[in-house]
Amino acid sequence: MKNWIRTSVEYSALGAILTVLTVTACSPSSSDDDGGGGAGPGPGSNDAEWELVELDDTFCGDGSQYKFFVKRGDGAKNLLVTLEPGGGCWNYATCTGENGVLRVANLDGIDDDHMTALPPPLGKVEDGSPWGLMFPHLGGSDKSVATLDYNQVYFPYCTGDAFLGEFVAEYESDSSGDSIQIHHHGAHNLRVAQDWLKNEFTDVDHLLVTGASAGGLGATVNYAFIREALDPKRSSLLNDSGPLFPPGGPQDAARQAFAQRWQSDALLESLDELLGASDDERLVDDSGNINALLARHYDKDRFIAAHFMRDLNYSLFSYEGFFDDLSTEEVYELWEEDTQLLIDQMTDYPHWGYYLPGFRADGCSHVVGMLPIDEFTNSAYVGRALKGSADGYLRTDIGELNFGAALGSAIAESGEPIREQEDEPEAAFTEEEEAACRLWPE
């Protein structure tokens, strides 16, 4: 839980790392080579600009205007919807950064250049984060990706609620007595945006909904609503590192706690009705029922789950504070137990697949389908990313495959979905890296 906030905030400031463009790679976790390997721009490359969309009655955490972004492929009839990561907050400390807790991303609003802002020396935004480059599936940093020519809709994250909330909270500091008001309107913003999507994209051949971390959780919970609004000919969901595990495992307590903290009962009740949940599998009782409900209700859709087997980020969100004095190895054991429950559940549904690599040191081994953070100390790799020819899925390998295979499986029209897992994962954090992942203020 604590580290989920910490590293997600690091993601929101990744643009600042581009200042090392002229510095020789020196990170002990950086690759010895130049990090290349992307196939480069291919036929029909999507070089369209990101369009800014602002809709009435949508809000970021501070009450400011919510914004999202659209890029259109030339003649495209496929649609990619991405939900951004960014942590979570549920009290004064986690929403403000009080006493050293690192604050959830973007609560103070979304800038117009959210997708493209570069820091010096490449740009003028000191803390710019070029989100259009950070996810290779958007086609900015790696133009070899299978979704390059899709129409693209990108939903930034600025409400601290994993896209689950529709309420305004008042949080008071235990130490100072100060208070803050937060608009937890993540689910609400998506509901408003769905009407716009429905009118804007009236004939969708294939819909892919994806998200990472908090965005992966949000993509899973909101998938059915987005799908119903757009009514595509085919549809897929790819959850990257934001799993809702099945009931009966170690994550149970965390799911219940966050459903209460973000007051998601109304959202889950609506989803229960839409998916035809029986009395013993209601989401309002346990959101871990969602994978089975989606699989049965949309039995022609494709569903892919992805995360690192040695994730030391979302795993802490799932267990820290709900178990006493967990060692890192015990965290991994709980994560493996929940992952096995998910794999066992998927065997009942031939249209569910998974891609579960072992470990990548950067970002606490969290989020598979994003540029490797450590490579931002490698000037050659950064140069390739800016040109669209980076190997976007560096060090996400299982055998001869990488995360691109999971993306390809998610959008495939037929065939069995991918089911790949690293059988003997080994974490190789330095002591300093592990300590940073597990850092909590007193």
C-alpha positions in Angstrom: 0.0 0.0 0.0 2.7 2.5 1.0 5.0 1.7 -1.9 2.2 1.7 -4.4 1.9 5.5 -3.7 5.7 6.0 -3.7 6.6 4.5 -7.0 3.5 5.8 -8.8 4.6 9.3 -7.9 8.0 8.5 -9.4 6.2 7.6 -12.6 4.5 11.0 -12.7 7.9 12.7 -12.6 9.7 10.5 -15.1 10.1 13.3 -17.5 12.6 14.9 -15.2 14.9 11.9 -15.8 15.3 13.1 -19.4 17.7 15.7 -18.1 20.3 13.0 -18.1 20.2 12.7 -21.9 23.8 13.8 -22.2 25.0 11.8 -19.2 26.8 8.4 -19.7 24.7 5.5 -18.3 25.9 4.9 -14.7 23.0 3.1 -13.0 24.1 -0.3 -11.7 20.8 -1.6 -13.0 21.2 -0.2 -16.5 21.8 -2.4 -19.5 25.3 -2.8 -20.7 24.2 -2.2 -24.3 22.5 0.8 -25.9 18.9 -0.5 -25.2 18.0 -0.5 -28.8 16.0 -3.1 -30.6 12.7 -1.5 -31.7 11.8 -2.1 -35.3 11.4 1.6 -36.0 8.6 3.4 -37.8 6.5 1.0 -40.0 4.0 1.5 -42.7 1.1 3.7 -41.7 2.8 5.1 -38.6 0.4 7.1 -36.5 2.0 10.5 -36.3 -1.2 12.4 -35.3 -1.1 15.0 -32.5 -2.8 14.4 -29.2 -6.1 16.3 -28.9 -7.2 17.8 -25.6 -10.8 17.1 -24.5 -12.5 18.9 -21.6 -16.0 18.0 -20.6 -18.4 19.8 -18.2 -19.0 18.2 -14.8 -15.6 16.4 -14.6 -13.0 17.0 -11.9 -9.5 16.4 -10.7 -8.8 16.0 -7.0 -8.6 19.7 -6.2 -11.8 20.4 -8.1 -10.1 21.6 -11.2 -11.2 20.7 -14.7 -10.5 17.1 -15.7 -8.9 16.6 -19.1 -8.2 13.6 -21.3 -6.5 13.1 -24.7 -7.3 11.6 -28.1 -5.1 10.6 -31.0 -6.7 9.5 -34.2 -5.3 6.9 -36.6 -5.8 7.6 -40.3 -9.1 5.8 -41.2 -8.8 3.7 -38.0 -11.8 1.7 -36.8 -10.0 0.1 -33.8 -9.9 2.0 -30.5 -7.4 1.8 -27.7 -8.5 3.2 -24.2 -5.7 3.6 -21.6 -6.1 4.4 -17.9 -3.0 6.0 -16.3 -1.3 4.8 -13.1 -0.7 7.1 -10.2 -1.1 5.6 -6.7 -4.0 6.3 -4.4 -5.0 8.4 -1.4 -7.6 8.0 1.4 -6.5 10.3 4.2 -4.7 13.6 4.8 -1.2 12.2 4.8 -1.6 10.1 1.5 -3.4 13.0 -0.3 -0.9 15.8 0.8 2.4 14.1 1.4 2.4 15.1 5.1 5.2 13.7 7.2 7.1 12.3 4.3 4.4 10.2 2.6 4.8 10.7 -1.1 1.7 12.3 -2.6 -0.6 10.6 -5.1 -0.1 11.8 -8.7 -1.8 14.9 -10.3 -4.3 15.8 -7.6 -3.7 19.4 -8.4 -4.9 19.0 -12.0 -3.8 18.0 -15.5 -1.7 20.3 -17.7 -2.6 20.8 -21.4 0.7 19.3 -22.4 0.4 16.2 -20.2 1.2 13.8 -23.0 4.2 15.7 -24.4 5.8 17.9 -21.8 9.6 17.5 -21.8 12.0 19.0 -19.1 15.2 20.9 -19.9 17.3 20.6 -21.9 14.7 19.2 -24.3 11.8 21.4 -23.2 10.8 24.0 -20.7 8.6 22.1 -18.1 10.8 21.4 -15.1 8.7 18.4 -13.9 7.4 17.5 -17.4 6.3 13.9 -17.9 5.8 12.9 -21.6 3.2 10.2 -21.0 2.7 9.8 -24.8 6.2 8.2 -24.7 6.1 6.3 -21.5 3.7 3.5 -22.7 5.0 1.9 -25.9 1.6 0.6 -26.9 0.7 4.3 -27.7 3.2 4.2 -30.5 5.3 7.2 -29.5 8.5 5.5 -28.2 8.2 2.3 -30.1 6.5 2.4 -33.5 6.7 -1.4 -34.0 3.8 -2.0 -31.5 0.7 -3.8 -32.8 -1.6 -1.0 -31.7 0.2 1.8 -33.5 -2.6 2.6 -36.0 -5.5 2.4 -33.4 -7.5 5.4 -32.5 -6.3 6.2 -29.0 -8.0 7.7 -25.9 -5.8 8.3 -22.9 -7.4 9.0 -19.5 -5.0 10.7 -17.0 -5.2 9.9 -13.3 -5.8 12.8 -10.9 -8.5 11.7 -8.4 -6.6 9.3 -6.1 -9.3 6.6 -6.2 -8.2 4.1 -8.9 -11.1 5.4 -11.1 -13.6 4.0 -8.5 -14.9 7.1 -6.8 -17.8 9.5 -7.1 -17.8 11.6 -3.9 -16.0 14.5 -2.2 -14.0 13.8 0.9 -12.8 16.0 3.7 -9.5 14.8 5.3 -8.0 16.3 8.5 -4.5 16.0 9.6 -4.0 14.1 12.9 -1.0 16.3 13.8 -1.8 19.8 12.6 -5.6 19.9 12.5 -5.4 21.2 8.9 -7.9 19.8 6.4 -8.2 19.2 2.7 -11.0 18.6 0.3 -10.5 15.9 -2.4 -12.8 15.2 -5.3 -12.7 11.4 -5.7 -14.5 11.5 -9.0 -12.5 8.9 -11.0 -15.5 6.7 -11.9 -17.7 9.8 -12.4 -15.3 11.3 -14.9 -15.3 8.1 -16.9 -19.1 7.9 -16.9 -19.3 11.4 -18.4 -16.6 10.6 -20.9 -18.4 7.5 -22.1 -21.2 9.6 -23.6 -18.6 11.5 -25.5 -16.9 8.3 -26.7 -20.1 6.8 -27.8 -20.9 9.8 -30.0 -17.3 10.2 -31.2 -16.5 6.6 -32.1 -19.7 5.2 -33.6 -18.3 2.2 -35.4 -15.6 0.3 -33.6 -14.2 -2.9 -35.0 -12.0 -3.7 -32.0 -11.9 -2.1 -28.6 -8.9 -2.6 -26.3 -9.2 -1.3 -22.7 -6.0 -1.3 -20.7 -4.5 0.4 -17.7 -1.5 0.0 -15.4 -1.4 -0.2 -11.6 -4.3 1.9 -10.3 -5.3 2.3 -13.9 -5.3 -1.5 -14.4 -7.6 -1.9 -11.4 -9.8 0.9 -12.8 -9.8 -0.6 -16.3 -11.0 -3.9 -14.9 -13.8 -2.4 -12.9 -14.9 0.0 -15.6 -14.4 -2.3 -18.6 -18.1 -3.4 -18.9 -19.4 0.2 -18.8 -16.9 1.3 -21.5 -17.7 -1.7 -23.6 -21.5 -1.3 -23.3 -21.2 2.4 -24.3 -19.2 1.7 -27.5 -20.7 -1.7 -28.5 -17.6 -2.8 -30.5 -17.6 -5.8 -32.9 -14.8 -7.3 -30.8 -13.4 -6.3 -27.4 -10.5 -7.0 -25.1 -9.2 -6.1 -21.6 -5.5 -6.0 -20.7 -4.8 -5.4 -16.9 -1.2 -4.5 -16.4 -0.1 -4.8 -12.7 -3.4 -3.8 -11.1 -4.9 -7.2 -10.3 -8.1 -7.9 -8.5 -7.4 -11.4 -7.3 -10.2 -14.0 -6.7 -11.8 -14.3 -3.3 -10.2 -16.5 -0.7 -6.6 -15.3 -0.9 -4.4 -12.8 1.0 -5.7 -9.7 -0.9 -9.2 -10.1 0.5 -8.8 -7.5 3.3 -7.2 -4.9 1.0 -10.0 -5.1 -1.5 -12.7 -4.6 1.1 -10.8 -1.7 2.8 -10.4 0.2 -0.5 -14.0 -0.4 -1.6 -15.0 1.3 1.7 -12.4 4.1 1.5 -13.5 5.1 -2.0 -17.2 4.5 -1.4 -17.6 2.3 -4.4 -20.8 0.4 -3.4 -23.0 2.2 -5.9 -20.5 1.6 -8.7 -20.2 -2.1 -7.8 -24.0 -2.5 -7.4 -24.5 -1.2 -10.9 -21.9 -3.6 -12.2 -23.5 -6.5 -10.4 -26.8 -5.7 -12.2 -25.1 -5.3 -15.6 -23.1 -8.6 -15.2 -26.0 -10.6 -13.7 -24.1 -11.4 -10.4 -25.7 -14.1 -8.2 -26.2 -13.5 -4.5 -23.0 -15.4 -3.7 -20.7 -13.6 -6.1 -21.8 -10.0 -5.7 -19.1 -7.4 -6.3 -20.5 -5.2 -3.7 -19.5 -8.0 -1.2 -16.2 -8.8 -2.8 -14.8 -7.1 -5.9 -12.5 -10.2 -6.4 -15.5 -11.8 -8.1 -15.1 -9.5 -11.1 -12.8 -11.7 -13.3 -15.3 -14.6 -13.3 -18.3 -12.3 -13.9 -16.6 -10.6 -16.8 -15.5 -13.9 -18.3 -19.0 -15.4 -18.2 -20.8 -12.3 -19.4 -18.5 -11.5 -22.3 -17.6 -15.1 -23.3 -16.3 -13.9 -26.8 -14.0 -11.2 -25.4 -10.3 -11.7 -24.7 -8.8 -11.0 -21.2 -5.1 -10.8 -20.4 -3.6 -10.3 -16.9 0.1 -9.2 -16.6 2.4 -8.4 -13.7 5.9 -9.2 -12.5 6.1 -12.2 -10.2 8.5 -10.2 -8.0 6.5 -6.9 -8.0 7.4 -5.0 -4.8 4.9 -2.3 -5.2 1.3 -3.3 -5.8 2.0 -6.3 -3.7 2.7 -4.0 -0.7 -0.6 -2.1 -1.6 -2.3 -5.5 -1.3 -0.8 -6.7 1.9 1.1 -4.1 3.9 -1.1 -2.9 6.8 -3.2 -6.0 6.6 -0.5 -8.4 7.9 2.0 -7.8 10.6 5.7 -7.3 10.1 6.0 -8.8 6.6 9.5 -9.5 5.3 10.0 -9.0 1.6 10.1 -12.8 1.0 6.8 -13.1 2.9 5.3 -10.4 0.6 6.4 -12.4 -2.4 4.9 -15.6 -1.0 1.5 -13.9 -0.5 1.7 -12.4 -4.1 2.5 -15.9 -5.5 -0.4 -17.4 -3.5 -2.9 -14.8 -5.0 -1.4 -15.2 -8.5 -1.9 -18.9 -8.4 -5.5 -18.4 -7.4 -5.9 -16.2 -10.5 -4.2 -18.7 -12.8 -6.4 -21.5 -11.4 -9.5 -19.5 -12.1 -8.4 -18.7 -15.6 -8.3 -22.4 -16.5 -12.1 -22.4 -16.4 -12.2 -19.7 -19.1 -10.5 -20.4 -22.4 -10.6 -16.7 -23.4 -8.5 -15.6 -20.3 -4.7 -15.5 -20.6 -1.8 -14.2 -18.6 1.8 -12.9 -19.1 3.8 -13.1 -15.8 7.5 -12.3 -16.2 9.8 -12.6 -13.2 11.5 -9.3 -12.3 12.8 -6.0 -13.6 14.7 -3.9 -11.1 13.4 -0.5 -12.1 10.2 0.9 -10.6 10.2 -1.8 -7.9 9.5 -4.3 -10.6 6.1 -2.8 -11.1 4.2 -2.3 -14.4 5.3 -4.5 -17.3 4.2 -2.5 -20.3 6.0 0.7 -19.7 9.5 2.0 -20.7 12.2 0.6 -18.3 12.9 3.5 -15.9 16.6 2.6 -15.4 17.2 3.1 -19.1 16.6 6.8 -18.8 20.2 7.1 -17.7 21.2 5.7 -21.0 21.4 8.5 -23.6 21.3 6.1 -26.6 18.1 4.5 -25.3 16.4 7.9 -24.6 17.4 9.0 -28.1 15.7 6.0 -29.6 12.6 6.6 -27.5 12.3 10.2 -28.7 12.6 8.9 -32.3 10.1 6.1 -31.9 12.5 3.2 -32.3 13.2 2.1 -28.7 12.8 -1.4 -27.5 9.8 -0.5 -25.4 9.5 -3.9 -23.6 13.2 -4.3 -22.6 13.7 -6.9 -19.8 10.1 -8.1 -19.8 11.1 -11.5 -21.3 9.8 -15.0 -20.7 12.0 -17.2 -22.9 11.9 -15.8 -26.4 8.8 -13.6 -25.7 8.4 -10.2 -24.3 5.4 -8.1 -23.3 4.7 -7.3 -27.0 3.4 -10.9 -27.2 0.9 -10.2 -24.5 -0.3 -7.1 -26.3 -0.5 -9.1 -29.5 -2.5 -11.8 -27.8 -4.9 -9.3 -26.3 -5.9 -7.9 -29.8 -5.8 -11.2 -31.7 -9.0 -12.1 -33.5 -8.7 -15.9 -32.8 -6.5 -18.5 -31.2 -5.8 -19.4 -27.6 -4.7 -16.4 -25.5 -1.2 -16.3 -24.2 -0.5 -18.2 -21.0 3.1 -17.6 -19.9 4.7 -17.5 -16.5 8.3 -17.3 -15.2 8.5 -20.5 -13.2 11.5 -19.6 -11.0 11.5 -15.8 -10.6 14.5 -14.3 -8.7 14.5 -10.7 -7.4 17.8 -8.9 -7.8 17.3 -5.6 -6.0 20.3 -4.1 -4.3 19.8 -3.4 -0.6 19.3 0.2 -1.4 16.7 -0.4 -4.0 14.7 -2.8 -1.8 14.8 -0.4 1.1 13.6 2.4 -1.2 10.7 0.2 -2.4 9.7 -0.5 1.2 10.3 3.0 2.6 7.6 4.2 5.0 7.8 7.4 7.1 7.5 7.0 10.8 
